[in-house]
Structure formats: C-alpha cells, structure tokens
Amino acid sequence: MADNKVHILSEDLTNKIAAGEVVDRPASIVKELIENSIDAGADEITVVLKKGGKQLIQIVDNGLGMSREDVILAIQRHTTSKISSYDDLHNIQTLGFRGEALASIASISMMEVKTIPRGESAGTVVRIDGGVVEEVADAGGAAGTSVSVKNVFYNTPARRKFLKTDETEYRQILHVFQRFALAYFDIRFVLYHNDQKIYDMAPAEPDIRLIDVLGNRYKNQIVRVEDKSAVMEIWGFVGKQDVAKKSRGDQYLFLNGRFIQNRALNHAVISSYGSILPRGEFPLYALFLELDPRRVDVNVHPSKMEVKFADERLIYGLVRNAVKRALSSHNMIPDFMPEMDIAPQPIKKEPQTFLAQQTTIPLYEMHPISRPQMGIQSQESSAIPTHVQISEEMNEQQRQREHALPVSEKKYERPNVWQIHNQYILSEIKSGLIIIDQHVAHERILYEKALRAFEQSKPASQQLLFPQVVELTPEEFSYLEEMLPFLEKVGFVIKGFGGNTVVIEGVPAEIKIGSPENILSEIIDEYIENKDTSLDVRDNVAKSYSCKMAIKKGESLTREEMNLLIDQLFATQSPYFCPHGRPVIVNLSLDELDKRFGRI
C-alpha cells in the first residue's frame, strides 16, 4: 500500500501561514491592532515603537476591554466578536472581522495582552511566545487593552530578513497611523518612536486634524468637498493646485471609516482638476465616502484595503462631480479671459543672478568622479538615440573644452547665442546649430558638482542673515535625517529645533535661493519621488538637489549667463544627458535645414 501524502497541517504552521497573509511587516501589525482598538470603542489610542516596530510595537487603548474568557479565545484563530453569520459579511460595520489578527501576530512574535474590562479595576494578562501560551495571570490598572508585540518574525528568519531598515519600516507605520488619525478625528492619537514623542493629537474638527497630521503648509490651501445623493454621501477636503506634488502619498480615500485604495476613484479626483493641475503632479485629498455596506464588498483581500463596488461607474461619477463642484465654487477653475493688448514691460534684472555667482569657482577644475555602483547600465554608457545624435564637430568641441583654460584666457570666439521662450538656448556651430534645454543643462552641471562635493571636507556655504524655521512632517523629517550628511556637503547648514522642526542657517554658496524653506521641502519631495529608481542615497541626493536648484523653464538669462552655462555644460563628464536620462542637447544640421527648406 502506498504511503499517504496528504496530511493535516499543525495549528502552529497554519497560524504562521495565515500570518504571511495578514502580517507582512510591522505596519501590518499596527494596522490590525489599531482597528481592534477602534472597534472596542476607544477614544484614546497610544502607539509605542522601537526600531521601526521590529523590536517593539505596543498599542494601548481605553476601550471596552475583555474578560479572561474572551481574551483567551481572542488569541485563537478564527475567533471574533464582530460577525456571527454569512449574512454579516455583506453588512460589515466594523474595521476588523476576520478573527485572524491576534493569532497570526502571536505566532511570529513574543506577545503580551493585558486587558481590563471597562468599569472594573482588575483584569487579565496573557503572555504568548511564538503562538504558545506561556502564562495567564491577574492584572490591575486602567480599563482598556494593551497589546505588546516584541521581536517580530524572530522565529521565522526567512521573513525577518525581508524587512527593510528601521527607518523604512517606521515610515510605513507612519502612513498607517496617519490614515487612522485622519479618519477618526474624534479620537486622541499619540505616537512614540524610540522614546521620542512624534504625535500627540487631541480630538479636533476634521480640517484641524488634517493640518495636525500633514503639516502647516496646507493651512489655507484646502477646499471643502460636500455632496449628498440617494446613493452616497461624500465629504472631505482637496488641496489647491499650489500644494500639488510630483510624488504620490497625500491621497487619502475612506469608505465608511476604512482607508481604501481604488485606482478608478483616484482618477476621478485627479481628472476633476482638469488643466489647472500641472501634468504629472498629484493633488492632496482626504475624502470620506459614506455608503450602504451592502453595496460594497470589503472582503476581497486580507489587507481589507481593496474593495468592490456594486456600481463602480456610478460612484466614479459622483466623486468626480462632487470634487469638480467644490473646485469651481472656490474659483480654482479659471474662466476664459480675452487677451488684452498690453505692451510688455521691460524685465528688471538683479545685478548678479545665481548663474553669475558661480564664477567664483574655476569652471574647468574637473576631476574624475567616483560614480555610485548601480544595478543597471547608466544612460551615459548606452547608445545615444538617433534623434539627439551629436555631430563629430560637437564631440571635438567637448574634447577641447575638457582641457580648456578659464574663460578669460580662451583663444576661440564664441558663436552667437539666443534664448527662445526663456527655456531653450540656441548656439550656432559650423555644421548647423544646437538647441540646449537650460534647466536640464544646469541640472547636469549641479549634479556633477554635488558628487564632487560629497568627496570634499570643506563645503562652501553662505550664512543666512535671518535663519529660516521649517516645520516638517514626521515622514519628511525621517528622510531629511537620511539626506542630511550629503546636503551639508553641498553647503546647507541645517540644525534641529525640536520635534520635527529644523532651522536652515546656511545654503550653498554658489546658488542664490529666494525661499530656503520651500527649496528644502522640494528637495525632500524629489528625493522621495526618486526613492524607487535611485537606490543609492548619494546619487538620489545629488539628483534631487540638482533638479530643484537648477534654473527653471521661463527664467530669462543674459548673454553672459548663457555662455557661462554652455561652458560649464561642456566641462562636465556627460553633457548630453541630464541625471535622469533626458537629453540636454539636440543637434540640427545644415543638411536637415536644407531639406526642410527644399534646397536638397
């Protein structure tokens, strides 16, 4: 007789498998436990973290608490107080309902649950190690429940090694925490990380809570959305176009109090802005949908963030129209205005612009730079696309410029240069002309200077007459700590000012900065946006710095500034591509011009 190959898995193994579905990182644990606290009627929830939640996650609430019998049942799999029949799955009124969270968390950690029923002075403490109950004892204290989770995945090393750095895991928890804080503005939320208080938010009106969570930069920059129909009620806030970002992250959509992700509804909001939102930018929004639970299925994924609507097209239209009406009522969507015949006024230029200030540094003091080792082939080593092929004459010019003397000692005459639409620079060469994008050209210059500055010990910095105080979000502050050693190398002088606030005391000496606090926020945003594609911190900081400090489209340049920009561009290691891979120069040959004009 053949040996049996099918057998029943042990409870310990099934719990660990379930943990893989419910708990994939510390942020998942925080989400499940906060949901339990909210379902228990808590109006005060404290989250305590150590080492990004890897070492400790503790959630303390003042909810209903549990009896000894209930807490012992609660740590077992498929036990819940929130549903009792199949029909309940189609009318979910709570955040948690699967009955897997505590058992799954306990199976991959050292967990302690202390709970005291409301109105009583004594309760129960249960200690579990790797899913095995080690102790059940009496406990005293305030009513509510405290769940401590230590050493996540300590007994499943294969999963633990896939956790990211402490800071990365901490930022993931921040996202989860902020979602709950936005949705449940009537609850006090407190957050500690490594013994430092990050948030302490008292119950507040929704608009106040939004500022508490996301920062003062959004003050006076939000528009109220409010609409009600027979199918759905929608309310919340959308940001004005001035606070839109190139990176996603400040988009919050809640359905019956539950944070959800839905690409169709995200598109509905963004499309509401029409042309007032620059292409590639994403608006802030925090929208709350109230819908009959029977019209939506929340049980399509263990994370409970993906949902299915009975009529998604109808919901899409209601959301889009509600946001569009809100934007229109605040005069954010401009009306058509006839052109007025007004003579252009001369532009007053400051005596010394930031490009001119760069003459304090030798233009051709070039040294080989040590490039970060990346996992993919760089743009510079790849074949140049045919539409931006550069003539042999230009290559020869580059070779000459790499060993050139300072500008004042050059023996050649510069070609005539023009700027068109305050965006592109035209330069004549023997074989035709070249067109240079001024922003990406300057970006390439600053990028290579930044990489060289990272290797130097004495950064050049100019002290601000009035230091600028900048309040960051906890997430931005976390990223700034990661970037700071490199920002200091290029000339920023940034000091802590308590909490998530910093003071900018100095900025790079070469660059004229009108608003240091805005520039710093933009550099951090760019760094976050590049995080997935630029894995090396050095390279990412250099790219983010150069992108945000470079001259912009629409800035007028003098002839001297244009010539200086071209000189510096051809002194770089790779003048033909910006750090992100976009072409800097387009060559238009005489042959091509002759063809266009029918000469050949």
HUNOR-V780528 format. One record per residue. RES is the residue in one letter. PHI is phi in whole degrees, -180 to 180 (none if undefined). OMEGA is omega in degrees with one decimal (NA if undefined). D_LAST is the distance of its C-alpha to the last C-alpha in whole Angstrom. Layout:
# HUNOR-V780528
RES_PHI_OMEGA_D_LAST ; RES_PHI_OMEGA_D_LAST
This chain:
# HUNOR-V780528
M_none_-178.6_88 ; A_-70_177.0_85 ; D_-68_177.3_84 ; N_-69_-179.4_83 ; K_-107_-178.8_80 ; V_-100_178.6_80 ; H_-147_-178.5_81 ; I_-85_178.4_82 ; L_-70_176.9_80 ; S_-71_-179.8_82 ; E_-62_-179.9_82 ; D_-61_-178.3_81 ; L_-70_179.3_78 ; T_-65_176.7_77 ; N_-65_179.8_77 ; K_-68_176.1_75 ; I_-66_178.1_72 ; A_-62_178.9_73 ; A_-62_177.9_72 ; G_-65_178.1_69 ; E_-84_-174.4_68 ; V_-92_-173.5_69 ; V_-122_176.5_69 ; D_-112_178.1_66 ; R_-164_-178.9_66 ; P_-55_-179.8_68 ; A_-61_178.3_67 ; S_-65_178.7_68 ; I_-65_179.2_71 ; V_-59_179.9_71 ; K_-60_-177.9_70 ; E_-62_-176.1_72 ; L_-74_176.5_75 ; I_-66_176.4_74 ; E_-59_178.2_74 ; N_-62_-179.9_77 ; S_-65_179.1_79 ; I_-66_178.3_77 ; D_-63_179.3_79 ; A_-83_175.5_82 ; G_82_-179.3_82 ; A_-70_171.6_81 ; D_-116_174.0_80 ; E_-148_-177.4_80 ; I_-132_179.2_78 ; T_-117_178.3_77 ; V_-115_179.7_75 ; V_-119_-177.0_76 ; L_-126_168.8_73 ; K_-137_179.5_73 ; K_54_176.9_70 ; G_64_-179.6_68 ; G_89_179.9_71 ; K_-68_-178.3_71 ; Q_-86_-177.4_74 ; L_-152_165.8_76 ; I_-130_177.4_75 ; Q_-130_177.7_78 ; I_-116_-178.6_78 ; V_-119_178.9_81 ; D_-133_176.7_82 ; N_-112_-178.1_84 ; G_-77_-172.8_84 ; L_-68_-175.3_87 ; G_75_-178.2_88 ; M_-137_172.8_89 ; S_-75_179.1_92 ; R_-62_-179.5_93 ; E_-62_-178.9_93 ; D_-67_-176.8_90 ; V_-67_177.5_88 ; I_-67_176.6_89 ; L_-70_-173.9_88 ; A_-64_-178.7_84 ; I_-87_174.9_83 ; Q_-95_-174.5_84 ; R_-75_177.0_81 ; H_59_172.5_80 ; T_-121_-176.9_83 ; T_-154_175.7_82 ; S_-106_-167.3_84 ; K_-104_173.0_81 ; I_-139_179.2_81 ; S_-136_-179.1_83 ; S_-144_179.9_82 ; Y_-62_-179.1_79 ; D_-62_179.8_79 ; D_-63_179.2_78 ; L_-63_-179.2_75 ; H_-97_-179.8_74 ; N_-147_-175.8_75 ; I_-70_-179.6_74 ; Q_-113_-176.9_76 ; T_-119_179.4_76 ; L_-80_177.9_73 ; G_-103_178.0_74 ; F_-160_-173.4_76 ; R_-76_-179.4_75 ; G_76_-178.7_78 ; E_-114_-166.7_76 ; A_-59_-174.6_75 ; L_-62_179.4_79 ; A_-64_-179.5_79 ; S_-67_179.5_76 ; I_-64_-178.6_76 ; A_-62_-175.6_79 ; S_-73_-176.6_78 ; I_-123_-177.7_76 ; S_-158_168.7_77 ; M_-105_-170.2_81 ; M_-119_174.4_81 ; E_-129_177.4_84 ; V_-117_176.7_85 ; K_-117_-175.4_87 ; T_-142_179.9_88 ; I_-132_-179.0_91 ; P_-59_179.2_92 ; R_-61_-179.3_91 ; G_91_178.6_95 ; E_-119_-177.7_96 ; S_-105_-179.1_97 ; A_-135_-179.3_96 ; G_-154_-170.9_94 ; T_-134_170.1_93 ; V_-123_179.6_90 ; V_-123_178.5_89 ; R_-114_-177.0_87 ; I_-125_178.8_85 ; D_-122_179.4_84 ; G_62_179.4_81 ; G_92_-178.9_82 ; V_-103_178.9_86 ; V_-70_-178.5_88 ; E_-96_-174.8_90 ; E_-158_170.2_92 ; V_-128_-173.6_93 ; A_-144_175.8_95 ; D_-75_178.7_96 ; A_-147_177.0_94 ; G_-123_178.8_95 ; G_137_-178.8_93 ; A_-76_179.5_91 ; A_-65_-179.5_90 ; G_127_-176.3_87 ; T_-133_174.2_85 ; S_-124_177.6_83 ; V_-118_178.2_81 ; S_-110_180.0_80 ; V_-122_-177.1_78 ; K_-116_172.1_78 ; N_54_-178.4_76 ; V_-59_178.3_73 ; F_63_-178.5_72 ; Y_-63_-178.0_75 ; N_-102_173.4_76 ; T_-132_-173.9_73 ; P_-58_179.2_71 ; A_-63_178.5_68 ; R_-81_-178.3_67 ; R_-62_-176.7_68 ; K_-69_178.6_65 ; F_-87_174.5_63 ; L_-68_-180.0_64 ; K_-85_179.2_61 ; T_-64_178.5_62 ; D_-54_-177.5_65 ; E_-66_178.8_63 ; T_-64_178.8_60 ; E_-65_177.7_63 ; Y_-63_179.9_65 ; R_-66_176.0_62 ; Q_-63_177.2_62 ; I_-66_177.5_65 ; L_-56_179.5_64 ; H_-59_-179.8_62 ; V_-63_-178.7_65 ; F_-59_-178.2_67 ; Q_-64_178.9_65 ; R_-62_179.1_65 ; F_-66_-179.1_69 ; A_-64_178.1_69 ; L_-71_-174.9_67 ; A_-75_-174.5_68 ; Y_-119_-175.5_72 ; F_-71_178.1_72 ; D_-92_178.2_76 ; I_-110_173.0_76 ; R_-79_178.9_77 ; F_-119_178.2_74 ; V_-128_179.8_75 ; L_-134_173.5_73 ; Y_-119_172.8_74 ; H_-135_-178.5_72 ; N_51_176.7_73 ; D_69_176.7_76 ; Q_-108_179.1_74 ; K_-77_-178.7_74 ; I_-97_179.6_70 ; Y_-134_167.5_71 ; D_-149_-171.8_74 ; M_-111_176.1_73 ; A_-76_175.2_76 ; P_-53_-175.2_76 ; A_-154_173.5_74 ; E_-64_-174.8_72 ; P_-54_-178.5_69 ; D_-69_177.5_67 ; I_-69_178.8_69 ; R_-62_178.6_68 ; L_-59_178.3_65 ; I_-68_178.4_65 ; D_-58_-175.9_67 ; V_-81_-169.5_65 ; L_-100_174.4_62 ; G_109_-175.2_62 ; N_-69_-179.2_62 ; R_-62_-178.2_59 ; Y_-92_178.7_59 ; K_-65_-177.3_62 ; N_65_-179.2_61 ; Q_-122_-178.4_58 ; I_-124_-179.2_59 ; V_-120_-179.5_59 ; R_-76_175.5_62 ; V_-114_-179.2_61 ; E_-153_-179.1_64 ; D_-157_-178.9_64 ; K_-142_177.4_67 ; S_-134_179.2_67 ; A_-68_-176.7_69 ; V_-95_-169.8_67 ; M_-152_169.8_66 ; E_-108_178.6_67 ; I_-130_176.1_64 ; W_-151_179.1_64 ; G_142_-172.7_63 ; F_-143_170.4_61 ; V_-127_-179.0_57 ; G_-86_173.7_55 ; K_-71_-174.0_53 ; Q_-64_-178.0_49 ; D_-67_-178.8_50 ; V_-109_174.7_52 ; A_-69_-178.2_49 ; K_-125_175.2_48 ; K_-79_-179.6_45 ; S_-105_174.3_48 ; R_-76_175.8_50 ; G_145_-179.6_54 ; D_-101_177.4_55 ; Q_-117_-174.8_56 ; Y_-127_179.8_59 ; L_-127_-176.9_60 ; F_-122_177.0_64 ; L_-120_-178.1_65 ; N_51_176.9_69 ; G_85_-177.8_69 ; R_-105_175.8_67 ; F_-68_179.2_64 ; I_-132_173.3_61 ; Q_-121_-178.1_58 ; N_-151_-175.2_56 ; R_-64_-178.2_52 ; A_-65_-178.9_52 ; L_-71_174.4_54 ; N_-61_177.8_52 ; H_-65_179.0_49 ; A_-60_-179.3_51 ; V_-69_-176.1_52 ; I_-63_-179.3_49 ; S_-67_178.9_47 ; S_-64_-177.2_50 ; Y_-75_-178.6_48 ; G_60_-174.0_45 ; S_-80_-178.6_42 ; I_-76_178.4_45 ; L_-101_179.8_45 ; P_-57_-178.5_42 ; R_-61_178.8_40 ; G_86_178.6_41 ; E_-110_-174.0_44 ; F_-125_-177.3_48 ; P_-83_168.8_51 ; L_-75_167.1_54 ; Y_-155_171.9_57 ; A_-136_-173.8_60 ; L_-118_-176.6_61 ; F_-120_178.9_64 ; L_-105_175.7_65 ; E_-113_-170.7_68 ; L_-141_175.8_68 ; D_-55_-178.1_71 ; P_-54_-179.5_71 ; R_-73_178.8_72 ; R_-94_-176.9_68 ; V_-145_177.6_67 ; D_-110_179.2_67 ; V_-97_-174.3_67 ; N_-103_-178.1_68 ; V_-105_-179.3_65 ; H_-157_-179.0_65 ; P_-57_-179.2_67 ; S_-74_179.4_66 ; K_63_177.7_66 ; M_-94_177.7_63 ; E_-101_-177.7_61 ; V_-133_174.9_63 ; K_-121_177.3_62 ; F_-96_177.0_62 ; A_-65_178.7_64 ; D_-141_-174.9_61 ; E_-66_-179.2_58 ; R_-64_177.9_56 ; L_-65_180.0_59 ; I_-62_177.8_59 ; Y_-56_-178.3_56 ; G_-64_179.7_56 ; L_-65_179.2_59 ; V_-66_-177.8_57 ; R_-61_-178.3_54 ; N_-67_-179.7_56 ; A_-64_179.9_58 ; V_-68_-178.7_56 ; K_-63_178.1_54 ; R_-64_179.6_57 ; A_-64_-179.9_58 ; L_-66_-180.0_54 ; S_-65_-177.4_54 ; S_-68_178.4_58 ; H_-103_176.8_57 ; N_56_178.1_54 ; M_-85_176.5_52 ; I_-92_-172.3_49 ; P_-70_173.2_48 ; D_-82_177.3_48 ; F_-68_178.0_45 ; M_-121_178.1_45 ; P_-66_178.9_44 ; E_-67_179.3_41 ; M_-109_-176.9_43 ; D_-86_-178.9_42 ; I_-116_-179.7_43 ; A_-67_179.7_41 ; P_-65_-179.9_40 ; Q_-93_178.1_43 ; P_-62_-179.8_42 ; I_-86_176.8_42 ; K_-85_-178.6_45 ; K_-99_174.2_44 ; E_-68_-175.9_47 ; P_-61_-178.0_47 ; Q_-143_179.5_46 ; T_-92_-171.2_44 ; F_-67_176.0_44 ; L_-70_-179.7_41 ; A_-64_-179.3_43 ; Q_-66_-177.2_46 ; Q_-74_-179.9_44 ; T_-68_177.9_44 ; T_-70_179.8_48 ; I_-112_179.7_47 ; P_-54_-174.8_45 ; L_-71_-170.0_41 ; Y_-117_176.1_41 ; E_-83_-173.3_44 ; M_-96_175.5_43 ; H_-132_175.5_45 ; P_-58_179.9_44 ; I_-106_177.5_45 ; S_-85_-176.0_47 ; R_-83_177.0_45 ; P_-63_178.7_47 ; Q_-79_-178.8_48 ; M_-108_-177.6_46 ; G_-80_-179.9_46 ; I_-125_-179.4_43 ; Q_-69_-178.4_40 ; S_-74_-179.6_38 ; Q_-63_-175.1_35 ; E_-64_-175.8_34 ; S_-90_-179.3_35 ; S_-88_179.9_33 ; A_-66_179.4_29 ; I_-76_-179.7_27 ; P_-58_-175.0_25 ; T_-62_-176.4_21 ; H_-75_176.0_20 ; V_-128_178.2_22 ; Q_-65_-175.9_21 ; I_-103_-175.6_21 ; S_-69_177.9_20 ; E_-62_177.9_22 ; E_-62_179.3_22 ; M_-67_176.7_24 ; N_-61_178.6_26 ; E_-66_176.6_27 ; Q_-59_-179.4_28 ; Q_-63_-179.3_30 ; R_-61_178.5_32 ; Q_-68_-176.0_32 ; R_-70_-178.5_34 ; E_-63_-179.9_36 ; H_-117_-173.0_38 ; A_-78_173.6_37 ; L_-84_173.6_40 ; P_-54_-170.8_41 ; V_-53_-174.7_39 ; S_-65_-177.0_41 ; E_-103_-179.0_41 ; K_-69_-176.7_37 ; K_-101_-177.9_35 ; Y_-100_175.9_32 ; E_-94_179.1_30 ; R_-73_173.9_29 ; P_-71_174.5_26 ; N_-61_-178.8_26 ; V_-128_176.8_27 ; W_-131_173.8_27 ; Q_-114_179.7_29 ; I_-116_179.9_27 ; H_55_-180.0_30 ; N_49_-176.3_32 ; Q_-141_-177.1_31 ; Y_-118_177.7_28 ; I_-113_176.9_27 ; L_-101_178.2_24 ; S_-139_-179.2_23 ; E_-81_171.2_21 ; I_-129_-173.4_20 ; K_-60_-175.6_18 ; S_-92_-179.3_16 ; G_153_176.0_15 ; L_-150_175.0_18 ; I_-118_177.5_21 ; I_-118_-175.2_23 ; I_-116_173.6_26 ; D_-80_-171.4_29 ; Q_-64_-178.1_32 ; H_-69_-176.2_35 ; V_-72_175.1_34 ; A_-64_179.0_33 ; H_-67_177.2_36 ; E_-61_177.9_38 ; R_-62_179.6_37 ; I_-61_-177.2_38 ; L_-68_179.5_42 ; Y_-61_-178.7_42 ; E_-70_175.6_42 ; K_-64_179.2_44 ; A_-64_179.8_46 ; L_-61_176.8_47 ; R_-69_-179.4_48 ; A_-64_179.9_50 ; F_-62_-178.5_52 ; E_-92_-176.9_53 ; Q_-97_-175.5_54 ; S_-98_-175.3_58 ; K_-120_179.5_57 ; P_-71_176.2_55 ; A_-90_-175.2_54 ; S_-136_173.3_55 ; Q_-113_-176.0_56 ; Q_-79_178.2_59 ; L_-78_177.4_59 ; L_-64_177.5_62 ; F_-124_179.0_63 ; P_-54_-176.0_62 ; Q_-104_177.7_61 ; V_-90_-177.7_63 ; V_-125_176.2_61 ; E_-97_-178.6_62 ; L_-107_170.8_61 ; T_-76_176.8_62 ; P_-56_179.0_63 ; E_-66_179.0_60 ; E_-62_179.3_58 ; F_-62_178.4_61 ; S_-62_177.9_61 ; Y_-68_179.6_57 ; L_-61_177.7_58 ; E_-59_178.9_60 ; E_-70_-174.9_58 ; M_-88_-166.2_55 ; L_-55_-179.6_57 ; P_-57_-178.7_58 ; F_-84_176.0_54 ; L_-63_177.3_54 ; E_-65_-179.5_56 ; K_-67_179.1_54 ; V_-92_172.1_51 ; G_121_175.7_54 ; F_-74_172.4_55 ; V_-119_-173.7_59 ; I_-126_-178.9_61 ; K_-121_175.8_64 ; G_-70_-178.0_66 ; F_-133_-179.6_68 ; G_96_-179.6_70 ; G_63_179.5_69 ; N_-104_-178.8_65 ; T_-103_178.4_65 ; V_-128_176.6_63 ; V_-121_174.9_63 ; I_-91_-178.5_60 ; E_-103_-179.6_61 ; G_-150_-179.6_58 ; V_-133_-179.7_54 ; P_-54_-173.6_52 ; A_-67_-174.1_52 ; E_-77_-167.5_48 ; I_-111_174.1_47 ; K_-89_-175.7_48 ; I_-118_-179.3_50 ; G_-80_-176.2_51 ; S_-137_-175.6_53 ; P_-58_-177.3_54 ; E_-67_178.0_56 ; N_-70_179.0_52 ; I_-61_-179.5_50 ; L_-62_178.8_53 ; S_-62_179.6_53 ; E_-68_178.1_49 ; I_-65_178.7_49 ; I_-64_179.0_52 ; D_-61_179.6_50 ; E_-64_178.4_47 ; Y_-62_179.0_49 ; I_-64_-179.0_51 ; E_-64_-177.6_47 ; N_-84_-170.2_46 ; K_-56_-175.3_49 ; D_-76_-176.1_48 ; T_-104_179.5_45 ; S_-120_-171.1_46 ; L_-77_-179.4_50 ; D_-85_-175.7_50 ; V_-61_179.3_52 ; R_-55_-176.7_50 ; D_-64_-178.8_47 ; N_-65_178.4_47 ; V_-63_180.0_49 ; A_-61_179.1_46 ; K_-65_-177.2_43 ; S_-67_178.3_46 ; Y_-61_-175.8_46 ; S_-66_-179.3_43 ; C_-64_-174.3_41 ; K_-86_179.7_44 ; M_-94_-176.8_44 ; A_-71_175.2_40 ; I_-59_-172.5_39 ; K_-105_169.4_38 ; K_-58_178.8_35 ; G_99_179.0_36 ; E_-91_-179.0_38 ; S_-79_180.0_36 ; L_-121_174.1_36 ; T_-78_177.3_36 ; R_-59_-179.7_34 ; E_-64_179.8_36 ; E_-67_178.2_37 ; M_-66_178.4_33 ; N_-62_179.2_33 ; L_-64_179.2_36 ; L_-62_179.7_35 ; I_-65_178.4_31 ; D_-59_-178.2_34 ; Q_-68_179.1_36 ; L_-62_-176.7_33 ; F_-76_173.0_32 ; A_-90_179.5_36 ; T_-82_179.1_36 ; Q_-70_-176.4_37 ; S_-137_-174.5_34 ; P_-75_-170.5_32 ; Y_-93_-179.8_29 ; F_-137_174.3_31 ; C_-77_-178.3_34 ; P_-58_-179.9_38 ; H_-92_176.4_37 ; G_98_178.6_34 ; R_-77_178.5_32 ; P_-68_177.5_28 ; V_-96_-172.4_29 ; I_-126_170.6_25 ; V_-120_-179.6_22 ; N_-100_176.6_19 ; L_-121_-173.8_16 ; S_-78_175.8_13 ; L_-63_177.8_11 ; D_-59_179.4_8 ; E_-65_177.3_9 ; L_-64_179.2_9 ; D_-61_178.1_6 ; K_-63_-178.1_5 ; R_-63_-177.8_9 ; F_-96_174.7_8 ; G_73_179.2_6 ; R_-79_178.7_4 ; I_-134_NA_0
